[in-house]
Amino acid sequence: MKPVRRNEGKDRSPNPARRSDEVKKQARTSAKARTSAKKAAGRAADKGKRASPAELASTLEQLENRARAQQAILDNIVDGVVVSQQDGKIVYSNQAAEQVINLAITDSSPDEWSKRYGLYHVDGETPFPPTDLPLARALRGEVITAQEIFFRNNKNPKGGWLLVSARPVLDPGGSFVGAVAVFRDVSERKRWEQEMDLQLVREKERNDTLERLRLTVQQLSTPILEIWDDVLVLPIIGMLDSRRSGEVTDQLLEEIARKQSRFVIIDVTGVEIMDSSTADRLLRLVSAVELLGARCMLTGVRPAVAQTLTALRVDLGPMLTLRNLRHGLQTCLRMMQADVDVTHAVASRPQVAARR
């Protein structure tokens, strides 16, 4: 039989009033703990704010070292650097900036920058408007990249060229506080470019002169002569390549169409060598001439050229070949006289028929 324990079956819950007092006591204890924690945190924060003299000296030294390092970097940059406040007052310029323009950069009004430092457009004659200078535009919030400016002053009589970039300066909060300009001397590069441009112009003029000389020689080597009424002579001297044959063909066809010539004599007395390609070009020339209604013949074929053409089995087709230019002209005159006789004969037939 299970023994009965003491107070078994009785209500073990504490007294409600007593329980309420314990809850209130615990709440007061928690509030005191939170208050103590806040005070401790405040004392720790105050203690952290109040640095020791050694810590302050170390921080100051670090700031000074950083400022000196930044100053040394700016002073040793090969490009010129100029910093301006919002009102245009120059607050900083490094050594390179003064060395480039060979003038001391002073606190002058932006309206005087162009005149004081001798700034011009790239033509070297038109003064640069002060309001259009890169630093002045940067003070208005613009960003300028690689703008060329010509400068010339008393200490730089020959002048030079600057490549300038500028942009606004903003503080960490994004507020506009001024502008900075960075520039370098590009005079050597510009002079080299001008020299190259001058050389290109000279080279072009020389090429134009050579081309005119070539055209003159070509016209002299292949003149188109009218030696008789309706008779043109084309003497060919030297080699007849594809380019020259094309130009000769164009000139000859234009002359035939302009003068309405009936006969063309191609004289090759001045041609010492004629291969299959040259003969083919001559045949093409003859075909083009005959399409315009003119009769073409070849004169002055040398023995060596004849042997070469025979060995190569070049077929000159229906092209008439004659001994020399004199024989060619005589043949043309006979043909013209024959045409006249035929014309007269045709015209006389109606008269004969009428008499019968």
C-alpha positions as CSV (number, residue, x, y, z in Angstrom):
1,M,0.0,0.0,0.0
2,K,1.4,3.4,-1.2
3,P,2.2,5.6,1.7
4,V,0.5,9.0,1.9
5,R,2.9,12.0,1.8
6,R,2.5,15.1,3.8
7,N,0.4,17.8,2.3
8,E,-0.5,15.5,-0.6
9,G,-3.7,16.6,-2.2
10,K,-3.4,20.2,-1.0
11,D,-3.0,23.3,-3.2
12,R,0.7,24.0,-3.6
13,S,0.3,27.4,-5.4
14,P,1.8,30.3,-3.4
15,N,-0.1,33.1,-1.9
16,P,-1.3,35.5,-4.7
17,A,-0.3,38.5,-2.7
18,R,3.1,37.1,-2.0
19,R,3.6,36.2,-5.7
20,S,2.7,39.8,-6.8
21,D,5.4,41.2,-4.4
22,E,8.0,38.9,-5.9
23,V,7.2,40.0,-9.4
24,K,7.4,43.7,-8.4
25,K,10.8,43.0,-6.7
26,Q,12.2,41.3,-9.8
27,A,11.0,44.2,-12.0
28,R,12.7,46.7,-9.7
29,T,15.9,44.7,-9.9
30,S,15.8,44.6,-13.7
31,A,15.2,48.3,-13.9
32,K,18.2,49.0,-11.6
33,A,20.3,46.7,-13.7
34,R,19.4,48.5,-16.9
35,T,20.1,51.8,-15.3
36,S,23.5,50.7,-14.1
37,A,24.3,49.3,-17.5
38,K,23.4,52.6,-19.2
39,K,25.5,54.6,-16.7
40,A,28.4,52.2,-17.2
41,A,28.1,52.6,-21.0
42,G,28.0,56.4,-20.7
43,R,31.1,56.4,-18.5
44,A,32.9,54.1,-21.0
45,A,31.9,56.4,-23.8
46,D,33.0,59.5,-22.0
47,K,36.3,57.8,-21.2
48,G,36.7,56.9,-24.9
49,K,36.1,60.5,-26.0
50,R,38.7,61.9,-23.6
51,A,41.9,60.7,-25.3
52,S,45.2,61.0,-23.6
53,P,47.8,63.7,-24.7
54,A,50.0,61.0,-26.2
55,E,47.1,59.7,-28.3
56,L,46.2,63.3,-29.5
57,A,49.9,63.9,-30.4
58,S,50.1,60.7,-32.4
59,T,46.9,61.5,-34.3
60,L,48.1,65.0,-35.1
61,E,51.4,63.6,-36.3
62,Q,49.6,61.1,-38.6
63,L,47.5,63.9,-40.1
64,E,50.5,66.1,-40.7
65,N,52.4,63.2,-42.3
66,R,49.5,62.5,-44.6
67,A,49.2,66.2,-45.6
68,R,53.0,66.3,-46.3
69,A,52.8,63.2,-48.4
70,Q,49.9,64.5,-50.4
71,Q,51.7,67.8,-50.9
72,A,54.9,66.0,-52.1
73,I,52.8,63.9,-54.5
74,L,51.2,67.0,-56.0
75,D,54.5,68.9,-56.2
76,N,56.2,66.0,-58.0
77,I,53.5,65.3,-60.6
78,V,54.8,66.1,-64.1
79,D,51.5,67.6,-65.1
80,G,50.4,71.1,-63.9
81,V,47.7,71.2,-61.3
82,V,45.7,74.3,-60.4
83,V,42.9,74.4,-57.8
84,S,40.3,77.2,-57.6
85,Q,37.6,78.1,-55.2
86,Q,34.0,78.8,-56.1
87,D,34.8,82.5,-56.7
88,G,37.7,81.7,-59.0
89,K,40.4,82.4,-56.4
90,I,43.5,80.2,-57.0
91,V,44.2,78.3,-53.8
92,Y,46.9,75.9,-55.1
93,S,49.2,75.4,-58.0
94,N,52.1,72.9,-58.1
95,Q,55.6,73.5,-59.4
96,A,54.9,71.8,-62.7
97,A,52.1,74.3,-63.5
98,E,54.5,77.3,-63.3
99,Q,57.3,75.5,-65.1
100,V,55.0,74.7,-68.0
101,I,53.9,78.2,-68.7
102,N,57.1,79.8,-67.3
103,L,55.0,82.2,-65.2
104,A,54.1,82.5,-61.6
105,I,50.4,81.6,-61.0
106,T,48.9,84.3,-58.9
107,D,45.5,85.0,-57.4
108,S,44.0,86.9,-60.3
109,S,40.4,87.2,-61.5
110,P,39.2,84.5,-64.0
111,D,38.5,87.4,-66.4
112,E,42.3,88.1,-66.5
113,W,43.5,84.5,-67.0
114,S,43.5,84.5,-70.8
115,K,45.3,87.8,-71.0
116,R,47.8,87.3,-68.1
117,Y,49.0,83.8,-69.3
118,G,48.7,84.5,-73.0
119,L,46.1,81.8,-73.9
120,Y,44.9,81.5,-77.5
121,H,42.9,79.1,-79.7
122,V,44.9,76.5,-81.6
123,D,45.4,78.9,-84.5
124,G,47.7,80.9,-82.2
125,E,46.1,84.2,-83.1
126,T,42.6,84.3,-81.6
127,P,42.6,85.0,-77.9
128,F,40.8,82.4,-75.8
129,P,37.6,83.8,-74.2
130,P,38.1,83.7,-70.4
131,T,34.6,82.3,-69.9
132,D,35.4,79.4,-72.2
133,L,38.6,78.3,-70.4
134,P,38.4,74.8,-69.0
135,L,38.8,75.9,-65.4
136,A,36.1,78.6,-65.8
137,R,33.8,76.0,-67.3
138,A,34.5,73.6,-64.5
139,L,33.5,76.3,-62.0
140,R,30.1,76.2,-63.8
141,G,29.8,72.5,-63.2
142,E,31.1,71.2,-66.6
143,V,33.7,68.4,-67.1
144,I,36.3,69.1,-69.8
145,T,38.6,66.5,-71.2
146,A,41.7,67.0,-73.3
147,Q,41.1,70.5,-74.7
148,E,44.0,72.0,-76.7
149,I,45.1,75.6,-75.9
150,F,47.9,77.6,-77.4
151,F,49.9,79.8,-75.1
152,R,52.4,82.6,-75.8
153,N,53.7,85.3,-73.5
154,N,56.7,87.5,-72.9
155,K,58.7,84.6,-71.4
156,N,57.5,82.2,-74.1
157,P,57.8,84.2,-77.4
158,K,57.7,81.0,-79.5
159,G,54.7,79.7,-77.6
160,G,53.5,76.2,-77.1
161,W,50.4,74.0,-76.8
162,L,48.6,72.8,-73.7
163,L,46.3,69.8,-73.3
164,V,43.9,70.7,-70.5
165,S,41.3,68.8,-68.5
166,A,39.2,70.2,-65.8
167,R,36.3,69.2,-63.5
168,P,34.4,70.4,-60.5
169,V,35.5,69.5,-56.9
170,L,32.9,68.2,-54.5
171,D,33.2,67.7,-50.8
172,P,32.2,64.3,-49.1
173,G,28.7,65.6,-48.7
174,G,28.4,66.3,-52.5
175,S,28.5,70.1,-52.2
176,F,30.3,72.1,-54.9
177,V,33.5,73.7,-53.4
178,G,35.6,74.6,-56.4
179,A,37.3,73.2,-59.5
180,V,40.6,71.6,-60.5
181,A,42.5,71.8,-63.8
182,V,45.3,69.5,-64.9
183,F,47.4,70.3,-68.0
184,R,50.6,69.2,-69.8
185,D,52.8,70.7,-72.4
186,V,52.3,68.9,-75.8
187,S,54.3,71.4,-77.9
188,E,56.8,68.8,-79.2
189,R,54.0,66.5,-80.3
190,K,52.1,69.4,-82.0
191,R,55.3,70.5,-83.8
192,W,55.9,67.0,-84.9
193,E,52.3,66.7,-86.2
194,Q,52.7,70.0,-88.0
195,E,55.9,68.8,-89.6
196,M,54.2,65.6,-90.7
197,D,51.3,67.5,-92.2
198,L,53.8,69.7,-94.0
199,Q,55.6,66.7,-95.3
200,L,52.3,65.1,-96.4
201,V,51.5,68.3,-98.3
202,R,54.9,68.3,-100.0
203,E,54.6,64.7,-100.8
204,K,51.2,65.3,-102.3
205,E,52.5,68.2,-104.4
206,R,55.4,66.0,-105.6
207,N,53.0,63.2,-106.5
208,D,50.8,65.6,-108.4
209,T,53.8,66.9,-110.3
210,L,54.9,63.4,-111.1
211,E,51.4,62.5,-112.3
212,R,51.2,65.6,-114.5
213,L,54.7,64.7,-115.8
214,R,53.5,61.1,-116.5
215,L,50.4,62.3,-118.4
216,T,52.6,64.7,-120.4
217,V,55.0,61.9,-121.3
218,Q,52.1,59.7,-122.2
219,Q,50.6,62.3,-124.4
220,L,53.9,62.8,-126.1
221,S,54.5,59.1,-126.5
222,T,51.0,58.4,-127.9
223,P,49.8,61.5,-129.6
224,I,46.7,61.3,-131.8
225,L,47.4,63.3,-135.0
226,E,45.0,64.3,-137.8
227,I,47.4,64.1,-140.8
228,W,44.6,64.3,-143.4
229,D,40.9,65.0,-143.6
230,D,39.1,62.0,-141.9
231,V,42.5,60.3,-141.2
232,L,43.9,59.9,-137.7
233,V,47.3,58.5,-136.8
234,L,48.2,56.9,-133.5
235,P,52.0,56.4,-133.1
236,I,52.8,54.0,-130.3
237,I,56.3,54.1,-128.6
238,G,57.5,51.7,-126.0
239,M,55.5,49.1,-124.1
240,L,51.7,49.0,-124.2
241,D,50.6,47.7,-120.9
242,S,47.0,47.3,-119.6
243,R,46.8,50.7,-118.0
244,R,48.3,52.6,-121.0
245,S,46.2,50.6,-123.5
246,G,43.0,51.6,-121.6
247,E,43.9,55.2,-121.6
248,V,45.0,55.2,-125.3
249,T,41.7,53.5,-126.2
250,D,39.6,56.1,-124.4
251,Q,41.5,59.0,-125.9
252,L,41.3,57.5,-129.4
253,L,37.6,56.7,-129.3
254,E,36.8,60.2,-128.0
255,E,38.8,61.8,-130.8
256,I,37.1,59.6,-133.5
257,A,33.7,60.5,-132.1
258,R,34.6,64.2,-131.9
259,K,36.1,64.5,-135.5
260,Q,34.0,61.8,-137.1
261,S,37.1,60.3,-138.7
262,R,36.9,57.4,-141.2
263,F,40.4,56.0,-141.0
264,V,42.8,55.3,-138.1
265,I,46.4,54.4,-138.7
266,I,48.2,52.7,-135.8
267,D,51.9,53.1,-136.3
268,V,54.1,50.7,-134.2
269,T,57.5,51.8,-135.6
270,G,58.6,52.7,-132.0
271,V,57.6,49.3,-130.6
272,E,60.6,47.0,-130.4
273,I,59.0,44.1,-128.6
274,M,55.4,42.9,-129.0
275,D,54.2,39.8,-127.1
276,S,50.8,38.0,-127.3
277,S,49.3,40.3,-124.6
278,T,50.3,43.4,-126.5
279,A,48.9,42.0,-129.7
280,D,45.7,41.1,-127.9
281,R,45.3,44.7,-126.7
282,L,45.9,46.0,-130.2
283,L,43.2,43.7,-131.5
284,R,40.8,45.0,-128.8
285,L,41.6,48.5,-129.8
286,V,41.0,47.8,-133.4
287,S,37.6,46.2,-132.6
288,A,36.6,49.2,-130.6
289,V,37.6,51.6,-133.4
290,E,35.6,49.6,-136.0
291,L,32.5,49.6,-133.8
292,L,32.5,53.4,-134.3
293,G,32.5,52.9,-138.1
294,A,36.1,53.8,-138.7
295,R,38.6,51.6,-140.7
296,C,41.8,50.7,-138.8
297,M,45.2,49.6,-140.2
298,L,48.6,48.8,-138.7
299,T,51.9,50.2,-140.0
300,G,55.6,50.1,-139.2
301,V,55.9,46.5,-137.9
302,R,59.6,45.7,-137.4
303,P,61.1,42.4,-138.5
304,A,61.8,41.3,-135.0
305,V,58.2,42.0,-134.0
306,A,57.0,40.1,-137.0
307,Q,59.1,37.1,-136.1
308,T,57.9,37.2,-132.5
309,L,54.3,37.3,-133.6
310,T,54.8,34.5,-136.0
311,A,56.5,32.4,-133.4
312,L,53.7,33.0,-131.0
313,R,51.1,32.3,-133.7
314,V,49.3,35.5,-133.0
315,D,46.4,36.0,-135.3
316,L,45.8,39.7,-136.2
317,G,42.6,38.8,-137.9
318,P,41.2,41.2,-140.5
319,M,43.5,44.0,-139.5
320,L,45.2,45.5,-142.5
321,T,49.0,45.8,-142.1
322,L,51.2,48.1,-144.2
323,R,54.9,48.8,-144.5
324,N,55.1,52.3,-143.1
325,L,53.0,55.4,-142.4
326,R,53.4,56.7,-145.9
327,H,51.9,53.6,-147.4
328,G,49.1,53.7,-144.8
329,L,48.2,57.3,-145.8
330,Q,48.3,56.3,-149.5
331,T,45.9,53.4,-148.8
332,C,43.5,55.7,-147.0
333,L,43.5,58.2,-149.9
334,R,42.9,55.4,-152.4
335,M,40.0,54.1,-150.3
336,M,38.5,57.6,-150.0
337,Q,38.9,58.2,-153.8
338,A,37.2,54.8,-154.4
339,D,34.3,55.8,-152.2
340,V,34.0,59.1,-154.1
341,D,34.0,57.2,-157.4
342,V,31.3,54.8,-156.2
343,T,29.2,57.7,-155.0
344,H,29.5,59.4,-158.3
345,A,28.6,56.2,-160.1
346,V,25.6,55.7,-158.0
347,A,24.5,59.2,-158.5
348,S,24.9,59.1,-162.3
349,R,22.8,56.0,-162.8
350,P,19.4,57.8,-162.5
351,Q,20.6,60.4,-165.0
352,V,21.7,57.7,-167.5
353,A,18.4,55.9,-167.1
354,A,16.5,59.2,-167.7
355,R,18.3,59.8,-170.9
356,R,17.4,56.4,-172.2
